[in-house]
Amino acid sequence: MSSAGSHAQPEKAGVSIEEPVENVLWDHFSKDGQVQVDNFLSELKKSELEENDERLAKILDLFKEWKTTNSSSHISEQDFKTIMRQNSDIVGKAFLNQDDPHSDLPPEDEVSIDEGEPVEDVLWELFSREGERDNFVEIEVFLAELRRTGLKEDDPRLAKMYKAFEDWKKANKVDHITEYAFKTIMHENMTIVRKAFSSEFEIPDFETFCESLRLVYDEVSTIDGGQTFQEIPHLAKQDRNLWGVSVCTVDGQRMSFGDVNNVFPLQSCTKPFMYAVGATDVGPDYMHKFVGFEPSGLGFNAICLDSQKRPHNPMIAAGSIVNASLIKPECNPAERFEFLQEKYEKLCGGVGHVGFNQSVFLSQRSTAYRNYALAYFMKESNCFPEGSDIEEAM
């Protein structure tokens, strides 16, 4: 690698395979607690890597996405080390002439935690390194490996663990942790940590899954057809070029690509959630006295009922209107709104933003002629529980 430019190549001599590559590169490229992204990428491109190397392209995309999301050309230590850790094979080869800078760690599919073996003992053996006096675990190395399984830092299930690590770092002014402290933290969080490192998640190799999904995302990003929803004025004028994908598995493994920080109204995606809330609140038997559970064979907003004078199911417009009337009818609008807000936040796992868009609401209400027609048609057919308020249901 050329030594020209703002940084020389990190010294290969003396770089132990015991030393995480992300730490070596951070020490070399950081200045005033940050790494200048463009300088780092410039040095990376000067390495012996082929320009069409897909692994190099992946790193470039990650840094580009970080710069766009954070509106900054300087990256923090944690984010830099995370990207380096996730791509340790390629950056190790590029900068340190190591084919596998973390070869002391077994592949994920070889990590095995037997039922009778304490989780904390296995993880200590896996992640601990030799120190001058005692063995230790590099906290960021461990957390980076945990993130590779798909668990994000803001996962509420890991909040106590992250806080414990931060408290330890502040109290001891070091980035590594002793055996007793590490095992204590692991023991207190053993359920989720065991699943993460025992390949018990529904998607054990989450990184490969994400890479495959990114290929699909990139491929369909070139599609330029279609238009925004025109029936609601406020939505019709939204930027049609916004494109993002997010995935959350049943185990809470998460990933996101693209314009995922732009808030948007759920619209008809709320129907299955509202059905779940309603069925939980009043019970499925009571709910299906008023809403059926068979397909209608017609359009989602067709003015029709089934043979028992009910909307065909909760996933069409008529069914969702009746469903809404069943949820906390004894409460006033403010209390019902608060109840639903809390339910949606819980359905989101307490992560991210759940809000209410007044502009979209007013825009949709001003053109909701079809929904009002459905509501009064069903009112005439006695589809609602006695005493229901049509305006509140709408």
C-alpha positions in Angstrom: 0.0 0.0 0.0 1.4 3.4 -0.9 2.6 5.7 1.9 1.6 8.8 0.0 -1.2 10.9 1.5 -2.2 11.9 5.0 -1.6 8.5 6.6 1.2 6.0 6.2 0.4 2.3 6.3 0.0 0.8 9.8 3.1 -1.0 10.9 2.8 -4.7 10.1 5.7 -5.7 12.3 4.6 -6.2 15.9 0.9 -6.3 15.2 -0.2 -9.4 17.1 -3.1 -11.5 15.9 -4.3 -11.1 19.5 -4.9 -7.4 18.8 -8.2 -6.7 17.2 -7.8 -5.1 13.8 -10.4 -2.5 14.5 -8.3 -1.3 17.5 -5.2 -1.1 15.4 -6.9 0.9 12.6 -8.6 3.2 15.1 -5.3 4.0 16.8 -3.7 4.7 13.4 -6.4 6.7 11.7 -8.1 8.5 14.5 -7.5 12.2 15.4 -9.2 14.0 18.2 -11.5 11.1 18.9 -12.7 10.7 15.3 -11.7 9.2 11.9 -12.0 11.3 8.8 -13.9 9.0 6.5 -12.6 10.2 3.2 -9.0 9.9 4.3 -9.5 6.3 5.5 -11.3 5.3 2.3 -8.6 6.9 0.2 -6.0 4.8 2.0 -8.1 1.7 1.6 -8.4 2.2 -2.2 -4.7 2.4 -2.4 -4.3 -1.1 -1.1 -3.9 -4.2 -3.3 -7.6 -4.8 -3.4 -9.3 -5.0 -6.8 -11.6 -2.0 -7.5 -14.4 -4.4 -8.4 -14.0 -6.4 -5.2 -17.6 -6.8 -3.8 -16.2 -6.7 -0.3 -14.6 -3.3 -0.9 -17.8 -2.0 -2.4 -19.7 -3.1 0.7 -17.4 -1.1 3.0 -17.7 2.0 0.7 -21.5 1.6 0.9 -21.5 1.4 4.7 -19.4 4.5 5.1 -21.5 6.4 2.5 -24.7 5.4 4.3 -23.2 6.5 7.6 -22.2 9.9 6.2 -25.7 10.4 4.7 -27.5 9.3 7.9 -25.3 11.4 10.3 -24.6 14.3 7.9 -20.9 14.2 8.9 -17.6 13.2 7.3 -16.1 12.2 10.6 -17.0 8.9 12.3 -17.1 8.0 16.0 -14.9 5.3 17.5 -17.8 2.9 18.2 -19.3 3.1 14.7 -15.8 2.9 13.0 -14.8 -0.1 15.0 -18.2 -1.8 14.3 -17.7 -1.4 10.5 -14.1 -2.6 10.8 -15.1 -5.6 12.9 -17.9 -6.6 10.5 -15.3 -6.4 7.6 -12.2 -7.6 9.5 -11.3 -10.1 6.8 -10.9 -7.5 4.1 -9.4 -4.6 6.1 -7.0 -7.0 7.8 -5.8 -8.1 4.5 -5.6 -4.6 3.1 -3.8 -2.9 6.0 -2.2 -5.6 8.1 -1.5 -8.4 5.6 -3.5 -10.8 7.7 -5.8 -13.2 5.9 -8.0 -13.5 9.1 -7.2 -10.9 11.8 -9.6 -12.6 14.2 -8.7 -16.2 13.5 -8.4 -16.9 17.2 -12.2 -16.7 17.4 -14.1 -19.8 16.1 -16.7 -19.4 13.3 -20.2 -18.6 14.6 -21.5 -21.9 13.4 -18.9 -23.6 15.6 -19.9 -21.8 18.8 -21.6 -24.3 21.0 -23.1 -23.7 24.4 -24.2 -27.0 25.9 -27.3 -27.0 28.1 -25.3 -27.8 31.3 -22.5 -25.5 30.6 -22.8 -21.9 32.1 -23.1 -19.3 29.4 -20.8 -17.0 31.1 -18.0 -19.6 31.2 -18.3 -20.4 27.5 -18.3 -16.7 26.5 -15.3 -15.9 28.7 -13.3 -18.7 27.1 -14.3 -17.5 23.7 -13.6 -13.8 24.1 -11.0 -13.4 26.8 -7.4 -12.4 25.9 -4.2 -12.6 27.8 -3.1 -9.5 29.6 0.1 -8.6 31.4 -1.4 -9.6 34.8 -4.8 -11.1 34.2 -7.0 -12.1 31.2 -9.6 -9.7 30.1 -12.4 -9.2 27.5 -12.4 -6.2 25.1 -15.9 -4.8 25.7 -16.3 -3.4 22.2 -15.1 -6.7 20.6 -17.7 -8.6 22.5 -20.5 -6.1 21.7 -19.5 -6.0 18.0 -19.9 -9.8 17.8 -23.2 -9.5 19.5 -24.4 -6.9 17.0 -23.3 -9.2 14.2 -26.1 -11.6 15.3 -28.6 -8.8 14.5 -29.2 -7.4 18.0 -29.1 -3.6 18.0 -27.8 -1.4 20.8 -31.2 0.0 21.5 -32.8 -3.4 22.1 -34.7 -3.0 25.4 -33.7 -6.6 26.4 -30.0 -5.5 26.3 -30.4 -2.1 28.1 -29.2 -3.4 31.5 -26.2 -5.1 29.9 -25.1 -2.1 27.9 -25.5 0.1 31.0 -23.5 -2.4 33.1 -20.6 -2.2 30.6 -20.7 1.6 30.4 -20.7 1.8 34.2 -17.7 -0.5 34.4 -15.8 1.5 31.8 -16.5 4.8 33.6 -15.7 3.4 37.0 -12.4 1.7 35.9 -11.4 4.1 33.0 -10.6 1.1 30.7 -12.2 -0.5 27.7 -11.7 -4.1 28.9 -13.3 -6.0 31.7 -12.2 -8.6 34.2 -13.4 -12.2 34.4 -15.6 -11.8 37.5 -17.3 -8.6 36.2 -17.8 -10.1 32.7 -19.3 -13.3 34.0 -21.6 -11.4 36.4 -23.0 -9.3 33.5 -23.4 -12.4 31.3 -25.2 -14.3 34.0 -27.7 -11.5 34.4 -28.4 -11.5 30.7 -28.0 -15.2 29.9 -31.3 -15.9 28.1 -30.8 -13.5 25.1 -27.0 -13.9 25.0 -27.3 -17.7 24.9 -29.7 -17.6 22.0 -27.5 -15.1 20.1 -24.3 -17.1 20.4 -25.8 -20.6 20.1 -27.2 -20.0 16.6 -30.7 -20.5 18.1 -32.1 -17.5 16.3 -34.5 -18.1 13.4 -31.8 -16.6 11.1 -28.5 -17.9 12.6 -26.2 -16.3 9.9 -27.8 -12.8 10.0 -24.9 -11.1 8.2 -25.3 -13.3 5.1 -29.0 -12.8 5.2 -28.5 -9.0 5.3 -26.0 -9.2 2.4 -28.5 -11.1 0.3 -31.3 -8.6 1.1 -29.0 -5.7 0.3 -28.5 -7.2 -3.2 -32.2 -7.2 -3.7 -32.6 -3.7 -2.3 -29.9 -2.4 -4.7 -31.4 -4.2 -7.6 -34.9 -2.8 -7.1 -33.6 0.7 -6.3 -33.2 1.3 -10.0 -36.9 0.9 -10.6 -38.4 4.3 -11.4 -42.1 3.6 -12.1 -45.2 4.2 -10.1 -46.5 7.2 -8.2 -47.5 8.2 -4.7 -51.0 7.5 -3.4 -53.1 10.1 -5.1 -56.4 9.8 -3.2 -55.0 11.6 -0.1 -53.7 15.0 -1.1 -51.1 15.2 1.6 -49.6 11.9 0.6 -49.8 12.6 -3.1 -47.1 15.3 -2.8 -44.6 13.2 -0.9 -41.2 12.5 -2.4 -41.6 9.4 -4.6 -37.9 8.7 -4.6 -37.8 7.8 -0.9 -37.0 4.1 -0.6 -36.1 2.1 2.5 -36.4 -1.4 3.8 -36.4 -2.6 7.4 -36.6 -6.1 8.8 -37.2 -7.4 12.3 -37.3 -11.1 12.9 -39.3 -12.9 15.6 -36.1 -12.9 17.7 -35.6 -9.2 17.4 -32.8 -9.3 14.9 -33.0 -6.0 12.9 -31.5 -4.4 9.9 -32.4 -1.4 7.8 -31.3 0.0 4.4 -32.1 3.3 2.7 -34.3 6.1 3.8 -35.4 4.5 7.0 -35.3 7.7 9.1 -38.1 9.4 7.2 -41.3 9.0 9.2 -44.4 7.8 7.3 -48.0 7.0 8.0 -48.8 3.3 8.3 -52.2 3.7 6.6 -53.7 0.3 5.8 -50.8 -1.5 7.4 -52.5 -0.7 10.7 -55.4 -3.2 10.0 -53.6 -6.3 11.2 -52.4 -4.4 14.3 -55.8 -3.0 15.0 -57.2 -6.5 14.7 -54.7 -7.8 17.2 -55.4 -5.0 19.6 -59.2 -5.5 19.3 -59.1 -9.3 19.6 -56.9 -9.0 22.7 -59.0 -6.3 24.3 -62.5 -7.7 23.7 -61.7 -11.3 22.8 -61.9 -12.9 19.3 -65.4 -14.5 19.9 -67.0 -11.2 20.7 -65.2 -9.4 17.8 -66.3 -11.9 15.2 -70.0 -11.3 16.2 -69.5 -8.1 14.3 -66.7 -8.9 11.8 -66.3 -12.0 9.7 -63.1 -13.8 8.8 -63.5 -14.9 5.2 -62.3 -13.2 2.0 -64.8 -11.0 0.2 -63.6 -11.7 -3.3 -64.1 -7.9 -3.9 -62.2 -4.7 -3.7 -60.8 -3.6 -0.3 -63.4 -0.8 -0.1 -66.4 -2.5 -1.6 -69.8 -1.6 -0.2 -70.9 -5.1 0.7 -71.5 -7.5 3.7 -71.4 -11.2 4.2 -74.5 -13.5 4.6 -74.7 -12.6 8.3 -74.7 -8.9 7.6 -71.1 -8.4 8.8 -68.0 -7.0 7.0 -66.2 -10.0 5.5 -63.0 -9.6 7.6 -60.9 -7.0 9.5 -58.5 -6.5 6.7 -60.9 -4.6 4.4 -62.1 -1.0 4.9 -65.5 -2.0 6.3 -64.1 -4.5 8.7 -61.5 -2.1 10.0 -64.1 0.6 10.7 -66.3 -1.8 12.8 -63.1 -3.1 14.5 -62.2 0.4 15.6 -65.7 0.9 17.1 -65.1 -2.2 19.4 -61.9 -0.9 21.0 -62.6 0.9 24.3 -66.0 2.3 23.4 -66.6 3.3 27.0 -63.6 5.7 26.9 -63.5 9.3 25.5 -61.5 10.0 22.4 -58.4 11.2 24.3 -58.3 8.0 26.4 -58.8 5.8 23.3 -56.0 7.6 21.5 -53.7 7.1 24.5 -54.6 3.5 24.8 -53.8 2.8 21.1 -50.6 4.8 21.2 -49.3 2.7 24.1 -50.3 -0.5 22.2 -48.4 0.5 19.1 -45.4 1.4 21.1 -45.5 -2.0 22.7 -45.9 -3.7 19.4 -42.8 -1.9 18.2 -40.9 -3.3 21.2 -40.4 0.1 22.8 -38.0 1.0 20.0 -38.2 3.9 17.6 -40.7 6.6 17.0 -44.4 6.1 17.1 -46.4 9.3 16.5 -49.5 10.8 15.1 -49.5 12.9 11.9 -52.2 15.5 12.2 -51.7 16.8 8.6 -52.2 13.3 7.1 -55.2 12.7 9.3 -56.9 16.0 8.3 -56.1 15.4 4.6 -57.5 11.9 4.7 -60.6 12.9 6.6 -61.4 15.6 4.1 -61.6 13.1 1.3 -62.9 10.0 3.2 -66.3 9.9 1.3 -66.1 6.2 0.6 -65.3 5.3 4.2 -68.2 7.5 5.4 -70.5 5.8 2.9 -69.4 2.4 4.2 -69.9 3.5 7.8 -73.5 4.7 7.3 -74.3 1.7 5.1 -73.2 -0.5 8.0 -75.1 1.6 10.5 -78.3 1.1 8.5 -77.5 -2.7 8.6 -77.0 -2.7 12.4 -73.3 -3.8 12.0 -72.1 -1.8 15.0 -72.6 -2.7 18.7 -75.4 -0.8 20.3 -74.6 2.8 21.2 -71.6 3.0 18.9 -70.6 6.5 17.8 -69.9 6.5 14.0 -67.9 9.8 14.1 -65.6 8.4 16.8 -65.2 5.1 15.0 -64.2 7.0 11.9 
